[in-house]
């Protein structure tokens, strides 16, 4: 039997039908309640033909890797950052390499995650100064965070864990306790974003494990579970990879960003802002992009009329990530109940786009009216001095912005209410 399988595998390879590498097995971590599942192979829409540009073009499209160490505070690009008149931007904290998702605890602790590294941080005010503490380490792509009634929830690559009473135990944090682990293990879009919904359930993205492919039934979706890890169900499908979502303060409808596919064109497709009006909606991936054209490989026999249209197009390859509705009182009234979105910035464009925070204005019916730049300057001379990832509204109404390139968190305030604790 083994011989026949080997011969069959060899024939498939000769026929060009197996274009992906064998799965890699990750080691079991000490905190895991069961072994991490094997790394899944990357599917290919066209076996044997990588969908990438030619070598000469590819030289112009190189990604900007994150810095290996956080930038010293006095070297951060604060002077390059521009905000509208009346606003002020300053450093909230620095020294957190690969700073990603942010959540605020009930007692004022800021929790910051990693994607490329293995840690979760807590930022606290101590004796008039801000201090960063590592509260969990040795984790697997701990990108997603949620907080509810004293408990911090952490979404890793293959599981969700919780840390109870964390703000009372920052100097001696408990080990994360796994509550859910029903995720495939894949490198492409394998990290998670997570939030707490108005229904007090955890919502988490389950990205498509590819650039363009027919994702497994368990992927390409937003999923929600109970706080104890039970009752998992699919909210929506047709999602390539969402790294940011939030709920409208009035209607409680879910809005989410979604990153468009790569290697189709420098100018197509746009990243999307999507609006969920009912459970079970399908937002098009991998068949339809930006609501108006079908994929050249996966879209045969399909039409975009089958799927939900985006609420807004946010620009091609801008890597729209974290988003939050503005519910604070510090900013002018025109910002109330609008959306701040972090555009991390394009990597596979010869002329970069994004690297900013935009502000989205909604109509009374929840549709998008317009959007405009809010914070710019991370993109300099077609390169990045910083890359915004997540946004978070503080209790005082100011806005925090994480930067995974320089390893920092910035604070934007308005008017006279600009005081921030000493560093």
C-alpha positions as CSV (number, residue, x, y, z in Angstrom):
1,X,0.0,0.0,0.0
2,X,2.8,2.4,0.9
3,X,4.5,1.7,-2.5
4,X,1.4,2.4,-4.5
5,X,0.8,5.7,-2.5
6,X,4.3,6.8,-3.2
7,X,4.0,6.0,-6.9
8,X,0.7,7.9,-7.1
9,X,2.2,10.9,-5.3
10,X,5.1,10.9,-7.8
11,X,2.7,10.8,-10.7
12,X,0.8,13.8,-9.3
13,X,4.0,15.7,-8.9
14,X,5.1,14.9,-12.5
15,X,1.7,16.1,-13.7
16,X,2.2,19.4,-11.9
17,X,-0.9,18.9,-9.7
18,X,0.9,19.3,-6.3
19,X,2.4,22.7,-6.2
20,X,2.6,23.2,-2.4
21,X,5.2,22.0,0.1
22,X,4.6,19.3,2.7
23,X,3.1,20.4,6.0
24,X,5.4,21.5,8.8
25,X,4.7,20.3,12.3
26,X,4.9,22.8,15.1
27,X,6.2,21.7,18.6
28,X,3.7,21.5,21.4
29,X,3.8,24.4,23.8
30,X,3.8,23.9,27.5
31,X,0.5,25.8,27.9
32,X,-1.4,23.8,25.3
33,X,-3.9,21.2,26.4
34,X,-3.3,19.2,23.2
35,X,-0.7,19.2,20.5
36,X,-0.8,22.0,18.0
37,X,-2.2,20.6,14.7
38,X,0.1,20.2,11.8
39,X,0.7,23.2,9.6
40,X,-1.6,23.1,6.6
41,X,-0.3,23.2,3.0
42,X,-1.0,26.4,1.1
43,X,-3.7,25.7,-1.6
44,X,-3.1,26.8,-5.2
45,X,-5.8,28.0,-7.6
46,X,-3.7,27.0,-10.6
47,X,-1.6,24.0,-9.7
48,X,2.0,24.2,-10.9
49,X,1.7,27.9,-11.9
50,X,2.6,30.4,-9.1
51,X,0.5,33.5,-9.6
52,X,3.3,36.1,-9.1
53,X,4.8,38.7,-11.4
54,X,8.0,38.3,-13.4
55,X,11.4,38.7,-11.7
56,X,12.0,42.2,-13.0
57,X,8.6,43.5,-11.7
58,X,9.0,41.6,-8.4
59,X,12.2,43.6,-7.6
60,X,10.0,46.7,-7.3
61,X,7.5,45.1,-5.0
62,X,9.6,44.0,-2.1
63,X,7.9,44.1,1.3
64,X,9.0,46.4,4.1
65,X,9.9,44.0,6.9
66,X,9.2,45.1,10.5
67,X,12.2,46.3,12.4
68,X,13.8,43.5,14.5
69,X,13.9,45.7,17.6
70,X,11.6,48.5,18.7
71,X,12.8,52.0,17.9
72,X,14.1,54.1,20.7
73,X,11.6,56.8,21.8
74,X,13.7,59.7,20.7
75,X,14.1,58.1,17.3
76,X,10.4,57.6,16.6
77,X,9.0,59.5,13.6
78,X,6.8,61.8,15.7
79,X,7.8,64.8,13.6
80,X,6.6,63.2,10.4
81,X,3.1,62.5,11.7
82,X,0.4,65.0,10.7
83,X,-3.2,65.3,12.1
84,X,-5.9,67.9,11.4
85,X,-5.8,71.3,13.0
86,X,-6.6,71.3,16.7
87,X,-5.4,67.7,17.2
88,X,-2.1,66.6,18.8
89,X,-0.1,63.4,18.4
90,X,2.4,62.1,20.9
91,X,4.1,58.9,22.0
92,X,2.0,56.9,24.5
93,X,4.5,54.1,25.0
94,X,7.5,52.6,23.1
95,X,9.7,49.6,23.3
96,X,7.0,47.0,22.4
97,X,8.4,45.2,19.4
98,X,5.7,44.3,16.8
99,X,2.9,46.1,18.7
100,X,-0.4,45.0,17.2
101,X,-3.9,44.6,18.7
102,X,-4.9,46.7,21.7
103,X,-7.6,46.3,24.4
104,X,-8.2,48.4,27.5
105,X,-8.9,46.8,30.9
106,X,-11.5,48.0,33.4
107,X,-8.7,49.5,35.6
108,X,-6.9,51.4,32.9
109,X,-4.4,48.8,31.8
110,X,-3.6,48.8,28.1
111,X,-3.0,45.3,26.7
112,X,-0.9,45.0,23.5
113,X,-0.4,41.9,21.4
114,X,2.2,40.6,18.9
115,X,1.8,38.8,15.6
116,X,5.3,37.9,14.7
117,X,6.6,37.5,18.2
118,X,5.3,35.4,21.1
119,X,4.3,37.9,23.8
120,X,1.4,39.9,25.3
121,X,2.2,43.1,27.1
122,X,0.4,45.2,29.7
123,X,1.1,49.0,29.8
124,X,0.4,50.6,33.2
125,X,1.0,54.0,34.8
126,X,3.3,53.7,37.8
127,X,4.5,56.7,39.9
128,X,3.7,59.1,37.1
129,X,5.5,57.1,34.4
130,X,4.3,54.5,31.9
131,X,5.7,51.0,32.3
132,X,5.5,48.0,30.0
133,X,5.2,44.5,31.4
134,X,5.2,41.1,29.7
135,X,2.3,39.1,31.0
136,X,2.4,36.1,28.7
137,X,5.2,34.7,26.6
138,X,5.9,31.6,24.5
139,X,2.7,32.0,22.6
140,X,1.9,31.2,18.9
141,X,1.1,34.4,17.0
142,X,-0.9,36.0,19.8
143,X,-2.5,38.7,17.6
144,X,-6.1,38.8,18.8
145,X,-7.3,40.2,22.2
146,X,-10.6,40.8,24.0
147,X,-11.4,41.9,27.5
148,X,-14.5,41.3,29.6
149,X,-15.1,41.6,33.4
150,X,-11.5,41.2,34.4
151,X,-10.6,38.5,32.0
152,X,-8.2,38.9,29.1
153,X,-8.8,36.6,26.1
154,X,-5.9,35.9,23.7
155,X,-6.4,34.5,20.2
156,X,-3.3,32.6,19.0
157,X,-2.8,30.8,15.7
158,X,-4.7,27.7,16.7
159,X,-6.4,28.4,20.0
160,X,-8.1,31.0,22.3
161,X,-7.0,31.3,25.9
162,X,-8.1,33.3,28.9
163,X,-6.3,35.0,31.8
164,X,-8.7,35.8,34.7
165,X,-8.3,38.7,37.1
166,X,-5.3,39.8,35.1
167,X,-5.3,43.4,36.2
168,X,-4.9,42.3,39.8
169,X,-2.0,40.0,39.0
170,X,0.2,41.9,36.5
171,X,3.3,41.2,38.5
172,X,2.5,37.5,38.9
173,X,0.2,36.7,35.9
174,X,-1.6,33.3,35.7
175,X,-0.8,31.0,32.8
176,X,-3.3,31.3,29.9
177,X,-6.0,28.6,30.1
178,X,-7.1,27.3,26.7
179,X,-10.9,27.5,26.1
180,X,-11.1,26.8,22.4
181,X,-8.8,25.1,19.9
182,X,-10.8,24.2,16.8
183,X,-8.6,26.0,14.2
184,X,-6.5,24.7,11.4
185,X,-2.8,25.6,11.6
186,X,-1.7,27.6,8.6
187,X,0.9,30.3,8.1
188,X,-0.9,32.3,5.4
189,X,-3.5,34.4,7.3
190,X,-3.2,32.1,10.3
191,X,-3.1,34.8,12.9
192,X,-6.4,35.9,14.5
193,X,-8.2,39.1,15.3
194,X,-10.8,39.0,18.1
195,X,-13.4,41.2,19.7
196,X,-16.2,41.1,22.2
197,X,-19.7,41.6,20.7
198,X,-22.7,43.3,22.1
199,X,-24.1,39.8,22.8
200,X,-21.1,39.1,25.1
201,X,-19.7,36.5,22.7
202,X,-16.2,36.3,21.3
203,X,-15.9,37.0,17.6
204,X,-12.8,35.9,15.8
205,X,-11.7,35.9,12.1
206,X,-10.6,32.6,10.6
207,X,-8.6,33.7,7.5
208,X,-8.4,32.0,4.2
209,X,-5.1,30.0,4.1
210,X,-3.9,31.4,0.8
211,X,-3.7,34.3,-1.6
212,X,-6.5,33.0,-3.8
213,X,-8.1,29.6,-3.4
214,X,-11.3,27.8,-2.5
215,X,-10.8,27.9,1.3
216,X,-11.7,24.9,3.5
217,X,-15.2,24.9,4.9
218,X,-13.7,25.9,8.3
219,X,-12.0,29.0,6.9
220,X,-12.7,32.3,5.1
221,X,-15.2,33.3,7.8
222,X,-16.0,35.3,11.0
223,X,-16.9,33.0,13.8
224,X,-18.3,33.6,17.3
225,X,-18.2,31.5,20.5
226,X,-19.4,31.7,24.0
227,X,-17.0,33.0,26.7
228,X,-16.4,29.5,27.9
229,X,-15.4,28.2,24.4
230,X,-18.7,26.5,23.6
231,X,-21.3,27.2,21.0
232,X,-19.1,28.0,18.0
233,X,-21.0,29.2,15.0
234,X,-20.3,30.9,11.7
235,X,-21.4,34.6,11.4
236,X,-20.4,35.3,7.8
237,X,-18.4,33.7,5.0
238,X,-16.6,34.9,1.9
239,X,-13.9,36.7,4.0
240,X,-10.3,36.6,2.8
241,X,-8.7,37.9,5.9
242,X,-10.2,40.4,8.4
243,X,-7.8,42.0,10.9
244,X,-10.3,44.5,12.3
245,X,-14.0,44.8,13.2
246,X,-16.3,46.6,15.5
247,X,-20.0,47.2,16.2
248,X,-22.0,50.3,15.4
249,X,-22.8,52.0,18.7
250,X,-26.4,52.5,17.9
251,X,-27.5,49.8,15.4
252,X,-25.1,47.2,16.9
253,X,-24.4,46.0,13.4
254,X,-21.0,44.5,12.8
255,X,-18.5,46.2,10.4
256,X,-15.2,44.7,9.3
257,X,-12.2,45.3,7.1
258,X,-11.1,42.7,4.6
259,X,-7.9,42.5,2.7
260,X,-8.1,41.9,-1.1
261,X,-6.1,39.3,-3.0
262,X,-2.6,39.9,-4.2
263,X,-0.9,39.5,-7.7
264,X,-4.0,40.4,-9.8
265,X,-2.9,44.0,-10.5
266,X,-1.2,46.9,-8.8
267,X,-4.5,48.7,-8.8
268,X,-6.9,45.9,-8.2
269,X,-8.6,44.8,-6.1
270,X,-9.5,47.3,-3.3
271,X,-9.5,46.4,0.3
272,X,-13.0,46.5,1.7
273,X,-15.1,47.8,4.6
274,X,-18.0,45.5,5.0
275,X,-21.3,45.7,6.9
276,X,-23.1,42.7,8.3
277,X,-26.9,43.0,8.4
278,X,-27.8,39.4,9.0
279,X,-26.0,36.2,9.9
280,X,-25.0,33.9,7.1
281,X,-24.1,36.6,4.5
282,X,-21.3,35.8,2.0
283,X,-19.0,38.6,1.0
284,X,-17.6,37.1,-2.2
285,X,-14.1,35.6,-1.6
286,X,-12.7,33.9,-3.6
287,X,-15.2,34.4,-6.5
288,X,-15.9,38.2,-6.5
289,X,-13.6,41.1,-5.5
290,X,-14.6,44.6,-4.3
291,X,-18.2,43.8,-5.2
292,X,-17.9,44.4,-8.9
293,X,-15.6,41.9,-10.7
294,X,-15.1,38.2,-10.7
295,X,-11.8,36.6,-10.1
296,X,-10.0,35.5,-13.2
297,X,-9.2,32.0,-11.8
298,X,-12.0,31.3,-9.3
299,X,-14.9,33.4,-10.7
300,X,-15.8,31.3,-13.7
301,X,-19.6,30.7,-13.7
302,X,-20.2,33.1,-10.8
303,X,-21.5,36.6,-10.7
304,X,-20.9,39.3,-8.1
305,X,-24.7,39.7,-7.8
306,X,-24.6,36.5,-5.7
307,X,-22.7,38.2,-2.9
308,X,-22.9,41.1,-0.5
309,X,-21.5,44.4,-1.7
310,X,-18.8,46.2,0.3
311,X,-19.9,49.2,2.3
312,X,-16.8,51.0,1.0
313,X,-13.7,50.5,-1.1
314,X,-10.6,51.5,0.9
315,X,-7.9,51.5,-1.8
316,X,-5.9,48.7,-3.6
317,X,-3.5,46.7,-1.4
318,X,-3.6,49.3,1.5
319,X,-3.8,46.5,4.1
320,X,-6.8,47.9,6.0
321,X,-6.5,46.4,9.5
322,X,-7.8,47.7,12.8
323,X,-11.0,49.8,13.0
324,X,-13.1,51.3,15.8
325,X,-16.2,53.4,16.0
326,X,-15.5,56.7,17.7
327,X,-17.6,56.8,20.9
328,X,-15.6,59.3,22.9
329,X,-16.4,62.9,23.7
330,X,-13.1,64.6,23.3
331,X,-13.1,65.0,19.5
332,X,-15.5,67.4,17.7
333,X,-19.1,66.3,17.2
334,X,-18.5,65.5,13.5
335,X,-16.5,62.4,14.6
336,X,-19.2,60.9,16.7
337,X,-20.1,57.3,15.7
338,X,-17.8,57.4,12.7
339,X,-15.0,54.9,12.0
340,X,-11.3,55.2,12.4
341,X,-9.4,52.6,10.2
342,X,-5.7,51.8,10.3
343,X,-4.3,51.3,6.8
344,X,-1.1,49.4,7.4
345,X,0.2,50.1,3.9
346,X,0.8,48.2,0.7
347,X,3.7,45.8,0.3
348,X,3.3,44.5,-3.3
349,X,2.9,47.9,-5.0
350,X,5.7,49.7,-6.7
351,X,4.2,53.0,-5.5
352,X,3.2,52.4,-1.9
353,X,-0.3,53.4,-0.6
354,X,-1.7,53.6,2.9
355,X,0.4,53.8,6.0
356,X,-2.2,56.1,7.6
357,X,-5.4,56.4,9.7
358,X,-8.5,57.4,7.8
359,X,-11.8,58.5,9.1
360,X,-15.1,57.1,7.7
361,X,-18.3,59.1,7.9
362,X,-21.6,57.2,7.9
363,X,-25.1,58.2,6.8
364,X,-28.0,57.9,9.3
365,X,-28.9,54.5,7.7
366,X,-25.4,53.1,8.3
367,X,-24.2,53.4,4.8
368,X,-20.8,55.0,4.1
369,X,-21.0,58.7,3.2
370,X,-17.3,59.4,2.7
371,X,-13.8,59.0,4.1
372,X,-10.8,61.2,4.5
373,X,-7.2,61.1,5.9
374,X,-6.9,61.7,9.6
375,X,-3.3,60.8,10.5
376,X,-0.6,60.7,7.8
377,X,3.2,60.6,7.7
378,X,4.1,56.9,8.2
379,X,4.8,56.7,4.5
380,X,7.9,58.7,3.5
381,X,9.7,58.6,0.1
382,X,7.9,55.4,-0.9
383,X,9.0,53.6,2.3
384,X,7.7,53.3,5.9
385,X,8.9,55.0,9.0
386,X,6.0,53.3,10.8
387,X,3.0,51.1,10.0
388,X,-0.3,51.6,11.9
389,X,-2.1,48.4,12.9
390,X,-4.9,49.0,15.4
391,X,-6.8,51.9,16.9
392,X,-8.4,52.2,20.3
393,X,-10.7,54.8,21.9
394,X,-9.5,55.7,25.4
395,X,-11.9,56.5,28.2
396,X,-11.0,60.1,28.0
397,X,-11.9,60.2,24.3
398,X,-8.3,60.2,22.9
399,X,-7.3,57.7,20.3
400,X,-4.4,55.2,20.5
401,X,-2.6,53.9,17.5
402,X,-0.3,50.9,17.5
403,X,2.7,50.7,15.1
404,X,4.2,47.2,14.6
405,X,7.1,48.5,12.5
406,X,8.7,50.8,15.1
407,X,7.2,49.1,18.1
408,X,5.3,52.0,19.6
409,X,1.8,53.2,20.5
410,X,0.8,56.8,19.7
411,X,-2.0,58.9,21.3
412,X,-4.0,61.5,19.5
413,X,-5.9,64.1,21.5
414,X,-7.9,67.3,20.7
415,X,-8.0,70.8,22.0
416,X,-6.9,71.6,25.6
417,X,-7.5,68.1,26.7
418,X,-4.0,66.9,25.6
419,X,-2.5,66.1,29.0
420,X,-0.9,62.7,29.1
421,X,1.0,61.0,32.0
422,X,4.7,61.7,32.1
423,X,7.1,59.2,30.5
